């Protein structure tokens, strides 16, 4: 039994989670459940209200996911040198902290309590400024230190000198060059020399072309400059690491403040996500009571379109009423009504605003529900079996502080027995002292509610003229299914409805119903079953032609001998010369009967079988051979 799924709170969580930014807030939303401590619940609801008000006045807060920064702080804490990319991430979070602190400070002018969370945020201004000054575009900036700037200027001059030297050599040895520009191979500046002139240019061969016709040579003069450049790059690398280690040390020192900043960002993200959800759902802060009272004014299901949803007004717990039995027509909104009550109560006890104009809701120790088909094919449970199993689990857990809803109580089995079970369940719920709402169609349960202490009837209203439900609940009155009125409007004849009413309520009660449809049902022609046509073949044909009869086959007028008599399709088999044919009896005329041509018990296989077949048949009389089997199979 998963209450959150049955009342669709899981869908509210999905919508809520999309409004959070940090991984922490999303995880906390996924694990959110009802709050059982009154003080904590009231604080959570106040936070939601304050967040909503601040967002409406100042817009959404500047928040950022801080999962990555937490990993970076872990690296810094264990002594790893942070990369320029990681330091920039630290600087971006500090910028968010500064903006968030400013955002909250602006909220103080409205007296919003959430604004004072700014006192728990530390901007670490010096660290942010140092990172901003020394790191840029995920690299250490040239101006990070004076020494680094000088080294990089020297590197730039050395690289320029190498290029100029290469161009000078190319201009002075044009006849030896395969091209008019220098190239870089393996980080070294080379000149492209034709193969036949490779010894004319003093230096080291660094590479050659794929065809082998061009050698890329680093001239000796450039090699000396390259050595100077390599030493300068070592100095640069040392200076860069010195800067990075210095900044990492500053980050390491600020870890306690950064950890507190990230924790506060995550906390505020969760709080403001509740405020965003309240704005999206147009929610209201509910009042909380411990007197087992539930009052909803103009409540609606938060997942339904507000434009089409009919507001629900509902009261439970006043005048010592603990249970409500709701009746009314199908599609009349009974299930939506009980879901609306429980879902709003559940949201309120999770610290969220409710979708009502006004609400006064009690805290509940447990939310228990039995809604939907419940059929479980994997466990071979029918609808009724699944309901009973679920109900028994509810009855094991229910107590005086529970809220229980059950849809279509006692359905899925024999009506008389289902009604009895439903009454037994209601009696157990009443004894537990819990608040409960159930829907049903059984008239006996309406009678039970009307005569039982602490239980009342309620009905969902229905417009008999338009055949449409109005989705309004009237507490204190029993409803009717309106099935007869719906059937009447849809064209069911009066005599059928009278029979139905008499069967349901008895002859006297049936007279009270007034039906309008006096016309009988108009029969319409449907499809017809196409029966198989029976054969009209004369049954005497089977005796008309016998095996061995001499017959004349038309239109060729050839003489043949009957091999097989006429079948039920009027076709027989005739041997003509050296072949056998199937032919309709209408094209065959008796010429001479077999009894006139052959003696009694004559072996016709002499005529119809070949010598080889007769020999095999003779062998089969003595032994069973594969040849005979194959031959018989082929003949079939």
C-alpha positions as CSV (number, residue, x, y, z in Angstrom):
1,X,0.0,0.0,0.0
2,X,1.7,3.2,-1.2
3,X,-0.4,6.1,-0.1
4,X,1.7,8.7,-1.9
5,X,1.1,7.0,-5.2
6,X,-2.6,6.4,-4.6
7,X,-3.4,10.0,-3.7
8,X,-0.9,11.2,-6.4
9,X,1.4,13.0,-4.1
10,X,4.3,11.5,-6.1
11,X,3.2,13.7,-9.0
12,X,3.3,16.7,-6.7
13,X,6.8,15.8,-5.7
14,X,7.9,15.6,-9.4
15,X,6.5,19.1,-10.0
16,X,8.1,20.3,-6.7
17,X,11.5,18.7,-7.5
18,X,11.7,20.6,-10.8
19,X,11.6,23.9,-8.9
20,X,14.7,23.0,-6.8
21,X,18.2,23.7,-8.0
22,X,20.6,21.8,-5.7
23,X,21.0,18.0,-5.6
24,X,20.5,18.2,-1.8
25,X,17.1,19.9,-2.1
26,X,15.9,17.4,-4.8
27,X,16.9,14.5,-2.6
28,X,15.2,16.0,0.4
29,X,12.0,16.5,-1.7
30,X,12.1,12.9,-2.8
31,X,12.3,11.7,0.8
32,X,9.8,14.2,2.2
33,X,7.1,12.7,4.4
34,X,4.5,13.8,6.9
35,X,5.8,15.8,9.9
36,X,4.6,14.5,13.3
37,X,6.1,17.2,15.5
38,X,3.7,20.2,15.8
39,X,6.5,22.8,16.4
40,X,8.5,21.6,13.4
41,X,5.4,21.6,11.2
42,X,4.4,25.1,12.1
43,X,7.9,26.3,11.4
44,X,8.0,24.5,7.9
45,X,4.7,26.1,7.0
46,X,5.9,29.6,8.1
47,X,9.0,29.1,6.0
48,X,6.9,28.2,3.0
49,X,4.8,31.4,3.5
50,X,7.9,33.6,4.0
51,X,9.5,32.1,0.9
52,X,6.4,32.7,-1.2
53,X,6.2,36.4,0.0
54,X,9.8,37.1,-0.7
55,X,9.7,35.6,-4.2
56,X,6.6,37.7,-5.0
57,X,8.3,40.9,-3.8
58,X,11.9,40.3,-5.0
59,X,11.7,37.6,-7.6
60,X,13.5,34.2,-7.5
61,X,16.6,34.1,-5.3
62,X,20.1,33.7,-6.9
63,X,20.9,30.1,-6.1
64,X,23.3,27.5,-7.7
65,X,23.9,23.8,-7.5
66,X,26.8,23.3,-5.1
67,X,27.5,19.6,-5.5
68,X,30.7,20.3,-7.6
69,X,32.0,22.8,-5.1
70,X,31.7,20.3,-2.3
71,X,34.0,17.9,-4.2
72,X,36.5,20.7,-4.8
73,X,36.6,21.6,-1.1
74,X,37.3,17.9,-0.4
75,X,40.3,18.0,-2.8
76,X,41.6,21.2,-1.1
77,X,41.2,19.7,2.4
78,X,43.4,16.7,1.6
79,X,46.1,18.9,0.2
80,X,45.6,18.5,-3.6
81,X,46.5,21.5,-5.8
82,X,43.4,23.0,-7.3
83,X,43.3,23.6,-11.0
84,X,42.3,27.0,-12.5
85,X,38.9,25.5,-13.5
86,X,38.3,24.4,-9.9
87,X,39.3,27.8,-8.5
88,X,36.9,29.5,-10.9
89,X,34.1,27.3,-9.6
90,X,35.0,28.4,-6.0
91,X,34.9,32.0,-7.2
92,X,31.5,31.6,-8.9
93,X,30.0,30.2,-5.7
94,X,31.4,33.1,-3.7
95,X,29.7,35.4,-6.2
96,X,26.4,33.6,-5.7
97,X,26.9,33.9,-1.9
98,X,27.4,37.7,-2.3
99,X,24.3,38.1,-4.5
100,X,22.2,35.9,-2.2
101,X,23.3,37.9,0.8
102,X,22.3,41.1,-1.0
103,X,19.0,39.5,-2.0
104,X,18.2,38.5,1.6
105,X,19.2,41.9,2.9
106,X,16.6,43.5,0.7
107,X,14.0,41.3,2.3
108,X,14.6,42.9,5.6
109,X,12.7,46.0,4.5
110,X,9.6,43.8,4.5
111,X,10.3,42.3,7.8
112,X,10.6,38.8,6.3
113,X,12.2,36.4,8.8
114,X,14.0,34.5,6.0
115,X,16.0,37.7,5.3
116,X,18.0,37.1,8.5
117,X,19.6,34.0,7.1
118,X,22.1,36.4,5.5
119,X,23.9,36.4,8.8
120,X,24.9,32.8,8.2
121,X,26.5,33.6,4.8
122,X,30.2,34.6,4.6
123,X,31.3,36.2,1.3
124,X,35.0,35.5,1.8
125,X,35.6,38.7,-0.2
126,X,39.4,38.5,-0.1
127,X,39.5,35.0,-1.5
128,X,37.0,35.8,-4.2
129,X,39.0,38.9,-5.2
130,X,42.3,37.0,-5.3
131,X,40.8,34.2,-7.5
132,X,39.1,36.8,-9.7
133,X,42.4,38.7,-10.1
134,X,44.7,35.8,-10.7
135,X,42.5,33.3,-12.6
136,X,40.8,34.1,-15.8
137,X,39.3,31.8,-18.5
138,X,40.3,28.7,-16.6
139,X,44.0,29.7,-16.6
140,X,46.4,31.7,-14.5
141,X,46.4,35.3,-15.7
142,X,49.6,36.9,-17.0
143,X,49.2,39.6,-14.4
144,X,48.8,37.2,-11.5
145,X,52.3,38.2,-10.2
146,X,55.0,40.5,-11.5
147,X,57.4,37.6,-11.8
148,X,55.0,35.5,-14.0
149,X,54.4,38.5,-16.2
150,X,58.2,39.0,-16.8
151,X,58.7,35.3,-17.5
152,X,55.9,35.2,-20.0
153,X,57.2,38.3,-21.7
154,X,60.6,36.6,-22.1
155,X,58.9,33.5,-23.4
156,X,57.1,35.6,-26.0
157,X,60.4,37.3,-27.1
158,X,62.1,33.9,-27.3
159,X,59.4,32.4,-29.5
160,X,59.4,35.5,-31.7
161,X,63.2,35.3,-32.0
162,X,63.0,31.6,-33.1
163,X,60.4,32.5,-35.8
164,X,62.5,35.3,-37.1
165,X,65.6,33.1,-37.2
166,X,63.7,30.5,-39.2
167,X,62.4,33.0,-41.7
168,X,65.9,34.4,-42.1
169,X,67.3,30.9,-42.9
170,X,64.5,30.2,-45.4
171,X,65.1,33.5,-47.2
172,X,68.9,32.9,-47.3
173,X,68.5,29.3,-48.7
174,X,65.6,29.5,-51.0
175,X,67.0,26.9,-53.5
176,X,67.2,24.3,-50.7
177,X,63.7,24.8,-49.3
178,X,60.7,22.8,-50.2
179,X,58.4,25.6,-49.1
180,X,58.5,29.3,-48.2
181,X,57.4,29.1,-44.5
182,X,58.6,27.4,-41.3
183,X,56.7,24.7,-39.5
184,X,56.4,23.4,-36.0
185,X,57.2,19.7,-35.4
186,X,57.1,18.2,-31.9
187,X,57.1,21.7,-30.4
188,X,60.2,22.8,-32.3
189,X,60.5,25.4,-35.0
190,X,61.8,23.7,-38.3
191,X,62.5,24.7,-41.8
192,X,61.3,22.4,-44.7
193,X,64.5,21.3,-46.6
194,X,64.6,19.3,-49.8
195,X,66.0,15.8,-49.4
196,X,69.0,16.4,-51.6
197,X,70.0,19.5,-49.6
198,X,69.6,18.2,-46.1
199,X,73.4,18.5,-45.4
200,X,73.5,22.1,-46.6
201,X,71.5,23.3,-43.5
202,X,73.3,22.6,-40.2
203,X,70.9,21.4,-37.5
204,X,68.9,18.4,-36.3
205,X,66.4,16.5,-38.4
206,X,63.2,16.5,-36.4
207,X,60.8,14.9,-38.9
208,X,60.3,14.2,-42.6
209,X,57.3,14.2,-45.0
210,X,55.3,11.0,-45.8
211,X,57.0,10.8,-49.2
212,X,60.5,11.3,-47.8
213,X,61.2,14.1,-50.2
214,X,61.2,16.9,-47.5
215,X,63.2,17.0,-44.2
216,X,62.1,19.2,-41.3
217,X,65.3,20.5,-39.8
218,X,65.7,22.5,-36.6
219,X,68.7,24.8,-37.4
220,X,71.5,25.0,-34.9
221,X,70.8,28.7,-34.1
222,X,67.2,27.9,-33.3
223,X,68.1,25.0,-31.1
224,X,70.0,27.3,-28.8
225,X,67.0,29.6,-28.5
226,X,64.8,26.5,-27.8
227,X,67.0,25.6,-24.9
228,X,66.5,29.1,-23.4
229,X,62.8,28.8,-24.1
230,X,62.6,25.5,-22.3
231,X,64.2,26.9,-19.2
232,X,61.8,29.9,-19.3
233,X,58.8,27.5,-19.5
234,X,60.1,25.6,-16.4
235,X,60.3,28.9,-14.6
236,X,56.7,29.7,-15.8
237,X,55.4,26.3,-14.6
238,X,57.0,26.8,-11.2
239,X,55.5,30.2,-10.8
240,X,52.0,29.0,-11.9
241,X,52.1,26.2,-9.4
242,X,53.2,28.6,-6.7
243,X,50.2,30.8,-7.4
244,X,47.8,27.8,-7.6
245,X,49.2,26.4,-4.3
246,X,48.8,29.8,-2.6
247,X,45.2,30.1,-3.8
248,X,44.5,26.5,-2.8
249,X,45.8,27.2,0.7
250,X,43.5,30.2,0.9
251,X,40.6,28.0,-0.1
252,X,41.6,25.4,2.4
253,X,41.6,28.0,5.2
254,X,38.1,29.1,4.1
255,X,36.7,25.5,4.1
256,X,34.6,26.0,7.3
257,X,33.0,29.1,5.9
258,X,32.5,27.6,2.4
259,X,30.9,24.5,3.9
260,X,28.5,26.7,5.9
261,X,27.8,28.7,2.8
262,X,26.9,25.6,0.7
263,X,24.8,24.2,3.6
264,X,22.9,27.5,3.7
265,X,22.4,27.6,-0.1
266,X,21.0,24.0,0.0
267,X,18.7,24.9,2.9
268,X,17.4,28.0,1.3
269,X,16.9,26.2,-2.0
270,X,14.6,23.7,-0.3
271,X,12.7,26.5,1.5
272,X,12.3,28.6,-1.7
273,X,11.3,25.5,-3.7
274,X,8.2,25.3,-1.4
275,X,7.5,28.9,-2.0
276,X,7.8,28.4,-5.8
277,X,5.4,25.5,-5.6
278,X,2.9,27.5,-3.6
279,X,3.0,30.2,-6.3
280,X,2.6,27.7,-9.1
281,X,-0.3,25.9,-7.4
282,X,-1.9,29.2,-6.1
283,X,-1.7,27.7,-2.6
284,X,-2.7,29.0,0.8
285,X,-1.1,28.5,4.2
286,X,-3.4,26.1,6.2
287,X,-4.2,26.4,9.9
288,X,-3.1,23.4,11.9
289,X,-5.1,21.9,14.8
290,X,-4.9,18.9,17.1
291,X,-8.7,18.5,17.6
292,X,-9.2,16.1,14.7
293,X,-11.0,18.8,12.7
294,X,-10.8,19.1,8.9
295,X,-12.3,22.2,7.2
296,X,-11.7,23.0,3.5
297,X,-13.2,26.0,1.8
298,X,-13.2,26.1,-2.0
299,X,-10.6,23.2,-2.1
300,X,-9.5,21.8,-5.4
301,X,-7.3,18.9,-6.5
302,X,-3.8,20.5,-7.2
303,X,-3.3,18.4,-10.3
304,X,-6.5,19.4,-12.0
305,X,-7.0,22.4,-14.2
306,X,-8.3,25.2,-12.0
307,X,-10.5,26.5,-14.9
308,X,-12.5,23.3,-15.0
309,X,-12.2,22.1,-11.4
310,X,-15.3,22.7,-9.2
311,X,-14.3,23.9,-5.7
312,X,-15.1,21.5,-2.8
313,X,-16.4,22.6,0.6
314,X,-15.8,20.0,3.2
315,X,-16.1,19.6,7.0
316,X,-15.2,16.7,9.2
317,X,-14.6,16.4,12.9
318,X,-17.2,18.9,14.1
319,X,-20.2,17.8,16.2
320,X,-18.2,14.7,17.1
321,X,-18.5,13.4,13.5
322,X,-15.6,11.0,12.5
323,X,-16.8,9.3,9.4
324,X,-18.5,10.3,6.2
325,X,-20.2,7.9,3.7
326,X,-20.3,9.6,0.3
327,X,-22.8,8.4,-2.4
328,X,-23.8,9.6,-5.8
329,X,-23.7,8.8,-9.5
330,X,-20.7,7.3,-11.3
331,X,-18.4,10.0,-12.6
332,X,-20.0,12.3,-10.1
333,X,-16.6,13.2,-8.5
334,X,-16.7,11.0,-5.4
335,X,-13.1,9.7,-5.9
336,X,-11.8,13.1,-6.7
337,X,-13.4,14.5,-3.6
338,X,-11.9,12.1,-1.2
339,X,-8.5,12.4,-2.9
340,X,-8.7,16.2,-2.7
341,X,-9.3,16.0,1.1
342,X,-6.5,13.6,1.8
343,X,-4.0,15.1,-0.7
344,X,-4.5,18.6,0.8
345,X,-4.2,17.2,4.3
346,X,-1.0,15.3,3.3
347,X,0.6,18.3,1.7
348,X,-0.1,20.5,4.7
349,X,1.5,18.0,7.0
350,X,4.6,18.0,4.7
351,X,4.9,21.7,5.3
352,X,3.4,22.7,1.9
353,X,0.6,25.1,1.1
354,X,-2.7,23.7,0.1
355,X,-4.9,24.4,-2.9
356,X,-7.8,26.0,-1.0
357,X,-9.2,29.4,-0.3
358,X,-9.1,28.6,3.4
359,X,-8.2,25.4,5.3
360,X,-8.1,24.2,8.9
361,X,-6.5,20.8,9.1
362,X,-5.6,18.4,11.8
363,X,-2.3,16.5,12.2
364,X,-2.6,12.8,11.4
365,X,-0.3,10.0,12.6
366,X,-1.0,8.0,9.5
367,X,-2.6,8.4,6.1
368,X,-4.3,5.2,4.9
369,X,-6.2,4.6,1.7
370,X,-7.7,2.0,-0.6
371,X,-8.4,3.5,-4.0
372,X,-8.5,2.0,-7.5
373,X,-8.8,-1.5,-9.0
374,X,-6.0,-3.0,-7.0
375,X,-6.0,-6.1,-9.2
376,X,-2.6,-7.9,-8.9
377,X,-2.0,-10.4,-11.7
378,X,1.4,-11.4,-10.4
379,X,0.0,-12.4,-7.1
380,X,-3.2,-13.9,-8.7
381,X,-5.4,-11.5,-6.8
382,X,-8.8,-10.4,-8.1
383,X,-10.1,-6.9,-7.5
384,X,-12.1,-7.9,-4.5
385,X,-9.2,-10.0,-3.0
386,X,-6.8,-7.1,-3.5
387,X,-9.2,-4.7,-1.8
388,X,-9.7,-7.0,1.2
389,X,-6.0,-7.5,1.6
390,X,-5.4,-3.8,1.5
391,X,-8.3,-3.1,3.9
392,X,-6.9,-5.6,6.4
393,X,-3.6,-3.9,6.3
394,X,-5.3,-0.6,7.0
395,X,-7.3,-2.0,9.9
396,X,-4.1,-3.3,11.5
397,X,-2.5,0.2,11.4
398,X,-5.5,2.5,12.0
399,X,-5.8,4.4,15.3
400,X,-7.7,7.5,16.6
401,X,-5.2,9.9,15.0
402,X,-5.4,8.3,11.5
403,X,-7.1,9.6,8.3
404,X,-8.6,6.9,6.1
405,X,-10.2,7.0,2.7
406,X,-11.7,4.1,0.9
407,X,-13.2,4.1,-2.6
408,X,-16.2,1.9,-3.7
409,X,-16.3,0.1,-0.4
410,X,-17.4,-3.6,-0.6
411,X,-17.3,-3.7,-4.4
412,X,-16.1,-6.5,-6.7
413,X,-18.1,-9.3,-5.2
414,X,-21.7,-10.5,-4.5
415,X,-23.7,-7.3,-3.7
416,X,-25.3,-8.8,-0.5
417,X,-22.0,-10.1,0.8
418,X,-20.1,-7.1,-0.3
419,X,-22.6,-4.8,1.5
420,X,-22.1,-6.9,4.7
421,X,-18.4,-6.7,4.5
422,X,-18.5,-3.0,3.9
423,X,-20.7,-2.5,7.0
424,X,-18.2,-4.6,9.1
425,X,-15.3,-2.5,7.8
426,X,-17.1,0.8,8.7
427,X,-17.9,-0.5,12.1
428,X,-14.2,-1.2,12.8
429,X,-13.2,2.2,11.5
430,X,-15.8,3.8,13.8
431,X,-14.5,1.9,16.8
432,X,-10.9,3.0,16.1
433,X,-11.9,6.7,16.4
434,X,-10.1,7.6,13.2
435,X,-11.4,10.2,10.7
436,X,-12.6,8.3,7.6
437,X,-14.2,8.9,4.2
438,X,-15.7,6.2,2.1
439,X,-17.6,6.1,-1.2
440,X,-20.3,3.5,-2.0
441,X,-23.4,2.7,-4.0
442,X,-25.0,0.3,-1.5
443,X,-28.3,1.7,-0.1
444,X,-27.8,-0.4,3.1
445,X,-24.6,1.4,3.9
446,X,-26.5,4.7,3.6
447,X,-29.0,3.4,6.1
448,X,-26.1,2.3,8.3
449,X,-24.6,5.8,8.2
450,X,-27.9,7.5,9.0
451,X,-28.5,5.5,12.1
452,X,-24.9,5.1,13.4
453,X,-23.3,7.5,15.9
454,X,-20.3,9.5,14.7
455,X,-21.1,8.7,11.0
456,X,-23.0,10.8,8.5
457,X,-24.0,10.5,4.9
458,X,-22.9,12.9,2.1
459,X,-23.9,13.0,-1.5
460,X,-22.4,14.3,-4.8
461,X,-25.0,16.4,-6.6
462,X,-26.3,15.6,-10.1
463,X,-28.3,17.6,-12.6
464,X,-31.1,15.4,-13.8
465,X,-31.9,17.7,-16.7
466,X,-28.4,17.8,-18.2
467,X,-27.3,14.4,-17.0
468,X,-24.1,16.1,-15.8
469,X,-22.6,15.9,-12.3
470,X,-22.1,19.2,-10.5
471,X,-19.2,17.9,-8.4
472,X,-20.7,19.5,-5.2
473,X,-20.8,17.6,-1.9
474,X,-23.7,18.0,0.4
475,X,-22.9,16.6,3.9
476,X,-25.8,15.2,5.9
477,X,-27.8,13.8,2.9
478,X,-27.6,10.4,1.3
479,X,-27.3,10.4,-2.5
480,X,-28.7,8.2,-5.2
481,X,-26.9,6.7,-8.1
482,X,-29.2,8.4,-10.7
483,X,-28.8,5.3,-12.9
484,X,-32.6,5.2,-13.7
485,X,-32.7,8.9,-14.7
486,X,-29.6,8.5,-16.9
487,X,-31.0,5.4,-18.6
488,X,-34.3,7.2,-19.1
489,X,-32.6,10.2,-20.8
490,X,-30.5,7.9,-22.9
491,X,-33.6,6.2,-24.3
492,X,-34.4,3.1,-22.2
493,X,-38.1,2.3,-22.5
494,X,-40.4,3.0,-19.5
495,X,-41.4,-0.7,-19.1
496,X,-37.8,-1.7,-18.7
497,X,-37.1,1.0,-16.2
498,X,-40.2,0.1,-14.2
499,X,-39.0,-3.5,-14.1
500,X,-35.6,-2.3,-13.0
501,X,-37.0,-0.1,-10.2
502,X,-39.3,-2.8,-9.0
503,X,-36.4,-5.3,-8.8
504,X,-34.3,-2.8,-7.0
505,X,-36.8,-1.2,-4.5
506,X,-40.0,-3.2,-4.7
507,X,-43.4,-2.7,-6.3
508,X,-44.5,0.2,-4.1
509,X,-41.2,2.2,-4.4
510,X,-41.2,1.7,-8.1
511,X,-44.4,3.6,-8.5
512,X,-42.8,6.8,-7.2
513,X,-40.4,7.0,-10.2
514,X,-41.6,9.1,-13.1
515,X,-40.1,8.2,-16.5
516,X,-40.4,10.1,-19.7
517,X,-39.4,7.7,-22.5
518,X,-42.7,6.1,-23.6
519,X,-41.3,4.7,-26.9
520,X,-40.3,1.1,-27.5
521,X,-36.9,0.2,-28.7
522,X,-36.6,0.4,-32.4
523,X,-35.1,-2.7,-33.8
524,X,-32.3,-2.2,-36.3
525,X,-31.1,-4.8,-38.8
526,X,-27.7,-6.2,-38.0
527,X,-25.5,-8.5,-40.0
528,X,-26.6,-11.9,-41.0
529,X,-24.9,-15.2,-40.5
530,X,-23.8,-16.7,-43.8
531,X,-24.5,-20.5,-43.7
532,X,-22.5,-22.9,-45.6
533,X,-24.3,-24.2,-48.7
534,X,-25.0,-27.9,-48.6
535,X,-24.0,-30.0,-51.5
536,X,-26.9,-31.0,-53.9
537,X,-25.0,-34.0,-55.3
538,X,-27.3,-36.9,-55.9
539,X,-26.5,-39.5,-53.3
540,X,-27.2,-42.2,-55.8
541,X,-24.2,-41.1,-58.0
542,X,-21.9,-43.1,-55.7
543,X,-23.5,-46.3,-57.1
544,X,-23.9,-45.0,-60.7
545,X,-20.2,-45.7,-61.6
546,X,-18.3,-48.6,-60.3
547,X,-14.6,-49.4,-60.4
548,X,-13.9,-51.2,-63.7
549,X,-16.9,-49.6,-65.6
550,X,-16.0,-48.6,-69.2
551,X,-17.1,-45.0,-69.7
552,X,-17.0,-42.4,-72.5
553,X,-15.4,-39.1,-71.5
554,X,-16.8,-36.0,-73.2
555,X,-16.2,-33.8,-75.1
556,X,-13.2,-35.8,-76.6
557,X,-15.3,-39.0,-76.6
558,X,-12.5,-41.1,-75.4
559,X,-13.0,-44.5,-73.8
560,X,-11.7,-45.0,-70.2
561,X,-12.1,-47.2,-67.2
562,X,-13.3,-45.9,-63.8
563,X,-10.5,-46.1,-61.2
564,X,-12.4,-44.4,-58.3
565,X,-16.2,-43.9,-57.9
566,X,-17.9,-40.6,-57.6
567,X,-17.1,-38.7,-54.4
568,X,-19.4,-36.2,-52.5
569,X,-18.3,-33.4,-54.8
570,X,-19.6,-35.3,-57.9
571,X,-16.1,-36.1,-59.2
572,X,-14.7,-39.5,-60.2
573,X,-11.4,-40.8,-61.5
574,X,-11.0,-42.3,-64.9
575,X,-7.9,-44.0,-66.5
576,X,-7.5,-43.0,-70.1
577,X,-4.7,-44.8,-72.0
578,X,-1.6,-44.4,-69.8
579,X,-2.9,-41.6,-67.5
580,X,-5.6,-41.1,-64.8
581,X,-7.8,-38.0,-64.7
582,X,-10.3,-36.5,-62.2
583,X,-13.5,-35.4,-64.0
584,X,-17.1,-34.3,-63.1
585,X,-19.7,-37.1,-63.5
586,X,-21.7,-34.9,-65.9
587,X,-19.0,-35.3,-68.5
588,X,-18.9,-39.1,-68.2
589,X,-21.4,-41.6,-69.8
590,X,-21.5,-45.3,-69.0
591,X,-20.3,-47.4,-71.8
592,X,-20.1,-51.0,-70.5
593,X,-20.5,-52.1,-66.9
594,X,-17.6,-53.8,-65.1
595,X,-19.6,-56.9,-64.4
596,X,-20.0,-57.5,-68.1
597,X,-16.3,-57.0,-68.7
598,X,-14.6,-58.8,-65.8
599,X,-15.3,-61.9,-63.7
600,X,-16.3,-61.6,-60.1
601,X,-13.5,-60.7,-57.6
602,X,-11.3,-59.5,-60.5
603,X,-8.0,-57.9,-59.3
604,X,-8.2,-54.4,-60.9
605,X,-4.6,-53.6,-59.8
606,X,-3.6,-55.5,-62.9
607,X,-5.1,-52.7,-64.9
608,X,-4.5,-49.6,-62.7
609,X,-1.1,-50.4,-61.1
610,X,2.2,-50.7,-62.9
611,X,4.3,-53.9,-62.8
612,X,6.7,-52.3,-60.4
613,X,3.9,-51.3,-58.0
614,X,2.4,-54.7,-58.1
615,X,5.8,-56.3,-57.3
616,X,6.2,-53.9,-54.3
617,X,2.7,-54.7,-53.1
618,X,3.5,-58.4,-53.4
619,X,6.7,-57.8,-51.3
620,X,4.7,-55.9,-48.7
621,X,2.6,-58.9,-48.2
622,X,5.8,-60.7,-47.1
623,X,7.7,-57.8,-45.4
624,X,7.4,-54.1,-44.5
625,X,9.7,-52.0,-46.9
626,X,10.5,-48.3,-46.9
627,X,10.0,-48.2,-50.7
628,X,6.4,-49.2,-50.3
629,X,5.9,-46.5,-47.6
630,X,7.5,-43.8,-49.7
631,X,5.5,-44.9,-52.8
632,X,2.2,-44.9,-50.9
633,X,3.0,-41.4,-49.5
634,X,3.8,-40.1,-53.0
635,X,0.6,-41.5,-54.4
636,X,-1.4,-39.7,-51.6
